[in-house]
């Protein structure tokens, strides 16, 4: 049952990401993901670059993944407030 609920949540979030660049949480906060030029970011770009590529980099062994994770989180304190996953994907999080 838990696996089915997680798959349903993943499916719902993918649907919302595809439709308007928002997950359920982003929708609740009134924010969304867009390309750097302000155009809608596609589902492939969001899931592929922001989630899978970062997940791969963060899973690297010998402490490399930990360092990548730390850099990703700490980049939010830059002037443009974009984390590593945003810069890799060429996306921004903006008010919806």
C-alpha distances in whole Angstrom, upper triangle without the diagonal:
4,5,5,6,9,10,11,12,14,15,16,18,20,21,23,24,26,27,29,28,25,22,21,22,25,26,25,28,30,31,30,31,34,36,39,41,39,38,34,32,30,26,28,30,27,24,27,30,28,25,25,29,28,25,28,31,29,28,31,32,35,35,35,32,32,35,34,31,34,36,33,33,36,37,36,39,42,44,41,38,36,34,34,32,33,37,35,34,36,34,35,33,35,35,33
4,5,5,6,9,10,10,12,14,15,16,18,20,21,22,24,26,27,26,23,20,18,20,23,23,23,26,28,28,27,28,31,34,36,39,37,36,32,30,28,25,26,28,25,22,25,27,25,22,22,26,25,22,25,27,25,24,28,29,32,31,32,28,28,32,30,27,30,32,30,29,33,34,33,36,38,40,38,35,33,31,31,28,30,33,32,31,34,32,32,30,32,32,31
4,5,5,6,9,10,10,12,14,15,16,18,20,21,22,24,26,24,22,19,18,20,23,24,24,26,28,28,27,27,30,32,35,37,35,34,30,28,26,22,23,25,23,20,22,24,23,20,20,23,23,20,22,25,24,22,26,27,31,30,30,27,27,31,29,26,29,31,29,28,32,33,32,36,37,40,37,34,32,30,30,27,29,32,30,29,32,30,31,29,32,32,31
4,5,5,6,9,10,10,12,14,15,16,18,20,21,22,24,24,22,18,18,20,22,23,23,26,27,27,26,26,29,32,35,37,35,33,29,27,25,22,23,25,23,20,22,25,24,21,21,25,25,22,24,28,26,25,29,31,34,33,33,29,30,33,31,29,32,33,30,30,34,35,33,37,39,41,38,35,33,31,31,28,30,33,31,29,32,30,31,29,31,32,30
4,5,5,6,9,10,10,12,14,15,17,18,20,21,22,22,19,16,14,16,19,20,20,22,24,24,24,24,28,30,33,35,33,32,28,26,25,21,23,25,22,19,22,25,23,20,21,25,24,22,24,27,26,25,29,31,34,33,32,29,29,32,30,27,30,32,29,28,32,33,31,34,36,38,36,33,31,29,30,27,28,31,30,28,31,29,29,27,29,29,27
4,5,5,6,9,10,11,12,14,15,16,18,20,21,20,18,14,13,15,18,18,19,21,23,23,22,22,25,28,30,33,31,29,26,24,22,19,20,22,19,16,19,21,19,16,17,21,20,18,21,23,22,21,25,27,30,29,29,25,26,28,26,24,27,28,25,25,29,29,28,31,33,35,33,30,28,26,26,23,25,28,27,25,28,26,26,24,27,27,26
4,5,5,6,9,10,10,12,14,15,16,18,20,19,17,14,14,16,19,19,20,23,24,23,22,22,25,27,30,32,30,28,25,22,20,17,18,20,18,15,18,20,19,16,17,20,21,18,21,24,23,22,26,28,31,30,30,26,27,30,27,25,28,30,26,26,30,30,29,33,35,36,34,31,29,27,27,23,25,28,26,24,27,25,26,25,27,28,26
4,5,5,6,9,10,10,12,14,15,16,18,18,16,13,12,15,17,17,18,21,22,22,21,21,24,26,30,31,29,27,24,22,20,17,19,21,18,16,19,22,20,18,19,23,23,21,23,26,25,25,29,31,34,33,32,29,30,32,30,27,30,31,28,28,31,31,30,34,35,36,34,31,29,28,28,25,26,29,28,25,28,26,26,24,26,26,24
4,5,5,6,9,10,11,12,14,15,16,16,13,10,9,11,14,14,15,18,19,19,18,18,22,24,27,29,27,26,22,20,19,16,18,19,16,14,18,20,18,16,17,21,20,19,22,24,23,23,27,29,32,31,30,26,27,29,27,24,27,28,25,24,28,28,26,30,32,33,30,27,26,24,25,22,23,26,25,23,25,23,23,21,23,23,21
4,6,5,6,9,10,10,12,14,15,14,12,9,10,12,14,15,16,18,19,19,17,17,20,22,25,27,25,24,20,18,16,13,14,16,13,11,14,17,15,12,14,17,17,16,19,21,20,21,24,27,30,29,28,24,25,27,25,22,25,26,23,23,26,26,25,29,30,32,29,26,24,22,23,19,20,24,22,20,23,21,21,20,22,23,21
4,5,5,6,9,10,10,12,14,14,13,10,11,14,15,15,17,20,20,19,17,17,20,22,25,27,25,23,19,17,15,12,14,16,14,12,15,18,17,15,16,19,20,19,21,24,23,24,27,30,33,32,31,27,28,30,28,25,28,29,26,26,29,29,28,31,32,34,31,28,26,25,25,21,22,25,24,21,24,21,22,21,23,23,21
4,5,5,6,9,10,11,12,12,10,8,8,11,13,12,14,17,17,17,15,16,19,21,25,26,23,22,18,17,15,12,15,17,15,13,17,19,18,16,18,21,21,20,23,26,25,26,29,32,35,33,32,29,29,31,28,26,29,29,26,26,29,29,27,30,32,32,29,27,25,24,25,22,22,25,24,22,24,21,21,19,21,21,18
4,5,5,6,8,10,11,9,8,5,6,9,10,10,12,14,15,14,12,13,16,18,22,23,21,19,16,14,13,10,13,14,11,10,14,16,14,13,15,18,18,17,20,23,22,23,26,29,32,31,29,26,26,28,25,23,25,26,22,22,25,25,23,27,28,29,26,23,21,21,21,18,18,22,21,18,20,18,18,16,18,18,16
4,6,5,6,9,10,9,9,7,10,12,12,13,16,17,17,16,13,13,15,17,20,22,20,18,14,12,11,7,10,12,10,8,12,14,13,12,14,17,17,17,19,22,22,23,26,29,32,31,29,25,27,28,25,23,26,26,22,23,26,25,24,28,29,29,26,24,22,21,21,17,18,21,20,17,19,17,18,17,18,19,17
4,5,5,6,9,9,9,8,10,13,13,12,15,17,17,16,13,14,15,18,21,22,20,18,14,13,11,9,12,14,12,12,15,17,16,15,17,20,21,21,23,25,25,26,29,33,36,34,33,29,30,32,29,27,29,29,26,26,29,28,26,30,31,31,28,26,24,24,24,20,20,23,22,19,21,18,19,18,19,19,17
4,5,5,6,6,5,6,7,10,10,9,12,14,13,12,10,11,13,16,19,20,18,16,12,12,11,9,13,14,12,12,16,17,16,15,18,20,21,21,24,25,25,27,30,33,36,34,32,29,30,31,28,26,28,28,24,24,27,26,24,28,28,28,25,23,22,22,23,19,18,22,22,18,19,16,17,15,16,16,13
4,6,6,4,5,6,9,11,10,10,13,14,13,12,9,8,10,13,16,18,15,13,10,9,8,6,10,10,8,9,12,13,12,12,15,17,17,18,21,22,22,24,27,30,33,31,29,26,27,28,25,23,25,25,21,22,25,23,21,25,25,26,22,21,19,19,19,16,15,18,18,14,16,13,14,12,14,15,13
4,6,6,8,9,12,15,13,13,17,18,16,14,11,10,11,13,17,18,15,13,9,8,6,5,9,10,9,10,13,14,14,14,16,18,19,20,22,24,25,26,29,32,35,34,31,28,30,31,27,26,28,28,24,25,28,26,24,28,28,28,25,23,21,21,22,18,17,20,19,15,16,14,15,15,16,17,15
4,6,8,10,12,15,13,12,15,17,15,14,11,11,12,14,18,18,15,13,9,10,9,8,12,13,12,13,16,18,17,18,20,22,22,23,26,27,28,29,32,36,39,37,35,31,33,33,30,28,31,30,26,27,29,28,26,29,29,29,26,24,22,23,24,20,19,22,22,18,19,16,16,15,16,16,13
4,6,9,11,13,10,9,13,14,11,10,7,8,9,12,15,15,12,11,7,8,9,9,13,13,11,14,17,17,16,17,20,21,22,23,25,27,27,29,32,35,38,36,34,30,31,32,28,27,29,28,24,24,27,25,23,26,26,26,22,21,20,21,22,19,17,20,20,17,17,14,13,12,12,12,9
4,7,10,11,9,9,13,13,11,9,5,5,7,10,13,14,11,10,7,6,8,8,11,11,8,11,14,14,12,14,16,18,18,19,22,23,23,25,28,31,34,32,30,27,28,28,25,23,25,24,20,21,23,21,20,23,23,23,19,18,16,17,18,15,13,16,17,13,14,10,10,9,10,11,9
4,7,8,5,6,9,10,9,7,5,6,9,13,16,17,14,14,10,10,11,10,14,13,10,12,15,16,13,14,17,19,18,19,22,23,23,25,28,31,34,32,30,27,27,28,25,22,24,24,20,20,23,21,19,22,23,23,20,18,17,17,19,16,14,18,18,15,16,13,12,10,10,11,9
4,5,5,6,9,10,10,9,8,9,13,16,19,20,18,17,14,13,13,11,14,14,11,11,15,16,13,13,16,18,18,18,21,22,22,23,27,30,32,30,29,25,25,27,24,21,23,23,20,19,22,22,19,23,24,25,22,19,18,18,19,16,15,19,19,17,18,15,14,12,13,13,12
4,6,5,6,9,10,10,10,12,16,19,22,24,21,20,17,16,17,15,18,18,15,15,19,19,17,16,19,22,21,20,24,25,24,26,29,32,34,32,31,27,27,29,26,23,25,26,22,21,24,24,21,24,26,27,24,21,20,20,22,19,19,23,23,20,22,18,17,14,15,14,13
4,5,5,6,9,9,10,12,16,19,21,23,20,21,18,17,18,16,19,19,15,16,19,19,16,16,19,21,20,20,23,24,22,24,28,30,33,30,29,26,25,26,24,21,22,23,20,18,21,21,18,21,23,24,22,19,18,18,20,18,17,21,22,20,21,18,16,13,14,13,12
4,5,5,6,5,6,9,12,16,18,20,17,17,15,14,16,15,18,17,13,15,18,18,15,15,19,21,19,20,23,24,23,25,28,31,33,30,29,26,26,26,24,21,22,22,19,18,20,19,17,20,21,21,19,16,16,16,18,16,15,19,20,18,18,15,13,9,10,9,9
4,5,5,6,7,11,14,17,20,21,17,18,15,15,17,16,19,19,15,17,20,21,18,18,22,24,22,23,26,27,26,28,31,34,37,34,33,29,29,30,27,25,26,26,23,21,24,23,20,23,24,24,22,19,19,20,22,19,18,22,23,20,21,17,15,12,11,10,8
4,6,8,10,14,17,20,22,24,20,21,18,19,20,19,22,22,18,20,23,23,20,20,24,26,24,24,28,29,27,29,33,35,37,35,34,30,30,31,28,25,26,27,23,22,24,24,20,23,25,25,23,20,20,21,23,21,20,24,25,23,23,20,17,14,13,11,10
4,6,9,12,15,19,20,22,19,20,18,18,20,20,23,22,18,20,23,22,19,20,23,25,23,24,27,28,26,29,32,34,36,33,32,29,28,29,26,24,24,24,21,19,21,21,17,20,21,21,19,17,17,18,21,20,18,22,23,21,21,18,15,11,11,9,9
4,7,11,13,17,18,19,16,17,15,16,19,18,22,21,18,20,23,22,19,20,24,26,24,25,29,29,28,30,33,36,38,35,34,31,30,30,28,25,26,26,23,21,23,22,18,21,22,21,19,17,17,19,22,20,18,21,23,21,20,17,14,10,9,6,5
4,7,10,13,15,16,13,14,13,13,16,16,19,17,14,17,20,19,16,18,21,22,21,22,26,26,25,28,30,33,35,32,31,28,28,28,25,23,23,23,19,18,20,19,16,18,19,18,16,14,14,15,18,16,14,18,19,17,17,13,10,7,5,4,5
4,7,10,12,14,11,11,9,9,12,12,15,14,11,14,17,16,13,15,19,20,19,20,24,24,23,26,29,32,34,32,30,27,27,27,24,22,23,22,19,18,21,19,16,19,19,19,16,14,13,15,17,15,12,16,17,14,14,10,8,5,6,6,5
4,7,9,11,9,9,7,6,9,10,13,10,8,11,14,13,10,13,16,17,16,18,21,21,21,24,26,30,32,29,27,24,25,25,22,20,22,20,17,17,19,17,15,18,18,18,15,13,11,13,14,12,9,12,13,11,10,7,6,5,6,9,9
4,7,8,6,6,5,5,8,11,13,10,9,13,14,13,12,15,18,18,18,20,22,22,23,26,28,31,34,31,29,26,27,27,23,22,24,22,19,19,21,18,17,20,19,18,14,14,12,14,15,13,10,12,13,10,9,6,5,6,7,10,10
4,5,5,5,6,5,9,11,12,9,10,13,14,12,12,15,18,17,17,20,22,22,23,26,27,31,33,31,28,26,27,26,23,22,24,22,18,20,21,18,17,20,19,18,14,15,12,14,14,12,9,10,11,8,6,4,6,9,10,13,13
4,5,7,9,9,12,15,16,12,13,16,16,14,14,17,20,18,18,22,23,22,24,27,28,31,33,31,28,26,27,26,22,22,23,21,18,20,20,17,16,18,16,15,12,13,11,13,14,13,9,9,11,9,6,5,6,9,10,14,15
4,6,9,10,13,16,17,14,15,19,19,17,17,20,23,22,22,25,26,26,27,30,31,35,37,35,32,30,31,29,26,26,27,24,22,23,24,20,20,22,19,18,14,16,14,17,18,17,13,13,15,12,9,9,9,12,12,14,15
4,7,8,12,15,17,14,14,18,19,17,17,20,22,22,22,25,27,26,28,31,32,36,38,35,32,30,31,30,27,26,27,25,22,23,24,21,19,22,20,18,15,16,14,17,18,17,13,14,16,13,11,9,8,10,9,11,11
4,6,9,13,14,12,13,17,17,17,16,19,22,22,22,25,26,27,28,31,32,36,38,36,33,31,32,31,28,27,29,27,24,25,26,23,22,24,23,22,18,19,17,19,20,18,14,16,17,13,11,10,10,12,11,13,12
4,6,9,12,10,10,14,15,15,15,17,19,20,20,23,25,25,26,29,30,34,37,35,32,30,31,30,27,26,28,26,23,24,26,23,22,25,24,23,19,19,17,18,19,17,14,16,16,13,12,9,10,11,11,13,11
4,7,8,7,7,10,11,11,11,14,16,16,17,19,21,21,23,25,27,31,33,31,29,26,27,27,24,23,25,23,20,21,24,21,20,23,22,22,18,18,15,16,16,13,11,13,13,9,9,7,9,10,12,14,13
4,5,5,6,9,10,11,11,13,14,15,17,19,20,21,23,25,26,30,33,32,29,26,28,28,24,24,26,25,22,23,26,23,22,26,25,25,22,21,18,18,18,15,13,15,14,11,11,10,13,14,15,17,16
4,5,5,6,8,10,10,11,12,14,15,16,18,20,21,22,25,28,31,30,28,25,26,27,23,23,25,24,21,22,25,23,23,26,26,27,23,22,19,19,18,15,14,16,15,11,13,12,14,14,16,18,17
4,6,5,5,8,9,10,10,12,14,15,16,18,19,21,22,26,29,28,26,23,25,26,22,22,25,24,20,22,25,23,23,27,26,27,24,23,19,19,18,14,14,16,13,10,13,12,15,16,19,21,20
4,6,5,5,7,9,10,10,12,14,15,16,18,20,21,25,28,27,24,21,24,24,20,20,22,21,18,20,22,20,20,24,23,24,20,19,16,15,14,11,11,12,10,7,9,9,12,14,16,19,19
4,6,6,5,7,9,10,11,13,15,16,17,19,21,24,27,26,23,20,22,22,19,18,20,19,16,17,20,18,18,22,21,22,19,18,14,14,13,9,9,12,10,7,10,8,11,11,14,17,16
4,6,6,5,6,9,10,10,12,14,15,16,19,22,26,24,22,19,21,22,18,17,20,20,16,18,21,20,20,23,24,25,22,20,17,15,14,11,12,14,12,10,13,12,14,14,18,20,19
4,6,6,5,6,9,10,11,13,14,15,17,21,24,23,20,18,20,21,17,17,20,19,16,19,22,20,21,24,24,26,22,21,17,16,14,10,12,13,10,8,12,12,15,16,20,22,22
4,6,6,5,7,9,10,11,13,15,16,20,23,21,18,16,18,18,15,15,18,16,13,16,19,17,17,21,20,22,19,18,14,12,10,7,9,10,7,5,9,10,13,14,18,21,21
4,6,6,6,8,10,11,12,14,16,20,22,21,18,15,17,17,13,13,15,14,11,13,16,14,15,18,18,20,17,15,12,10,9,5,7,9,7,6,9,9,11,12,15,18,19
4,6,5,6,9,10,10,12,15,18,21,19,17,14,16,17,13,12,16,15,12,14,17,16,17,20,21,23,20,18,15,12,11,8,10,13,11,10,13,12,14,14,18,21,21
4,5,5,6,9,10,10,13,16,20,19,16,13,16,17,14,13,17,17,14,16,19,19,20,23,23,26,23,21,18,15,13,10,13,14,11,11,15,15,17,18,22,24,24
4,5,5,6,9,10,11,15,18,17,14,12,15,15,11,12,15,15,12,15,18,17,18,22,22,24,21,20,16,13,11,8,11,12,9,9,13,14,17,18,22,25,25
4,5,5,6,8,10,14,16,15,12,9,12,12,9,8,12,11,9,12,14,14,15,19,19,21,19,17,14,11,8,6,10,11,9,10,13,14,16,17,20,23,24
4,6,5,6,9,12,15,14,12,9,11,13,10,9,13,13,11,13,16,17,18,21,22,25,23,20,17,14,12,10,13,15,12,13,17,17,19,19,23,25,26
4,5,5,7,10,14,13,11,8,12,13,10,11,14,15,13,16,18,18,20,23,24,26,25,22,19,16,13,12,15,16,13,14,18,19,21,22,26,28,29
4,5,6,9,12,11,8,6,9,10,7,8,12,11,10,13,16,16,18,21,21,24,22,20,17,14,11,10,14,14,11,14,17,18,20,21,25,28,29
4,6,9,11,9,7,4,6,8,6,6,9,10,9,11,14,15,17,19,20,24,22,20,17,14,11,11,15,15,14,15,19,19,20,21,25,28,29
4,6,10,9,8,5,8,10,9,9,12,14,13,15,18,19,20,23,24,27,26,24,21,17,15,14,18,19,16,18,22,22,24,24,28,31,32
4,7,7,6,5,8,10,9,10,13,14,14,16,18,19,22,24,25,28,27,25,22,18,16,16,19,19,17,19,22,23,25,26,30,33,34
4,6,6,6,8,10,11,12,14,16,16,18,20,21,24,26,27,30,30,27,25,21,19,19,23,23,20,23,26,27,29,29,33,36,37
4,6,8,9,10,12,13,14,16,17,19,20,22,24,26,27,31,30,28,26,22,20,21,24,24,22,25,28,29,30,31,35,38,39
4,5,5,6,9,10,11,12,14,16,16,18,21,22,24,27,27,25,23,19,17,19,22,22,21,23,26,27,28,28,32,35,37
4,5,5,6,9,10,11,12,14,15,16,19,21,22,25,25,23,21,17,15,16,19,19,17,20,23,24,25,26,30,33,35
4,5,5,6,9,10,10,12,14,15,18,20,21,24,24,21,19,15,13,13,17,17,16,18,21,22,23,24,27,30,32
4,5,5,6,9,10,11,12,14,16,18,20,23,23,20,19,15,13,15,18,18,17,20,22,23,24,24,27,30,32
4,5,5,6,8,10,10,12,15,16,17,21,21,19,17,14,12,14,17,17,16,19,21,22,23,23,27,30,32
4,5,5,6,9,10,11,13,15,16,19,19,17,15,11,9,10,13,13,12,15,18,18,19,20,24,27,29
4,5,5,6,9,10,12,14,16,19,19,16,14,10,9,10,13,14,14,16,18,18,19,19,22,25,27
4,5,5,6,9,11,12,14,18,18,15,14,10,10,12,15,15,15,18,20,19,19,20,23,25,28
4,6,5,6,9,10,11,15,15,13,11,8,7,10,12,12,13,16,17,17,17,18,21,24,27
4,6,6,8,10,11,14,14,11,9,5,5,7,9,10,11,13,14,14,14,15,18,21,23
4,6,6,8,11,14,14,10,9,6,8,9,11,12,14,15,17,16,15,15,18,20,23
4,5,6,8,12,12,10,10,7,9,12,13,13,15,17,18,17,16,16,19,21,24
4,5,6,9,9,7,6,5,7,10,10,10,12,14,14,14,13,14,17,19,22
4,6,8,8,4,5,5,9,11,10,11,14,15,15,14,12,11,14,16,19
4,7,8,6,8,9,11,14,13,14,17,18,18,17,14,14,16,18,22
4,6,5,7,8,11,14,12,12,15,17,16,15,13,14,16,18,22
4,6,8,11,13,16,14,13,17,18,16,15,13,14,15,17,21
4,6,9,11,13,11,10,14,15,13,12,9,11,11,14,18
4,7,10,12,9,10,14,14,13,12,9,9,11,13,17
4,7,8,6,7,10,11,10,8,7,8,11,14,17
4,5,5,6,9,10,11,10,9,10,13,16,19
4,5,5,6,9,10,10,11,13,16,19,21
4,6,5,6,8,8,10,11,15,18,20
4,6,5,6,5,6,8,12,15,17
4,5,5,7,8,11,14,18,20
4,6,8,11,13,17,20,22
4,5,9,12,15,18,19
4,7,11,13,17,18
4,7,10,13,14
4,6,10,12
4,7,9
4,6
4
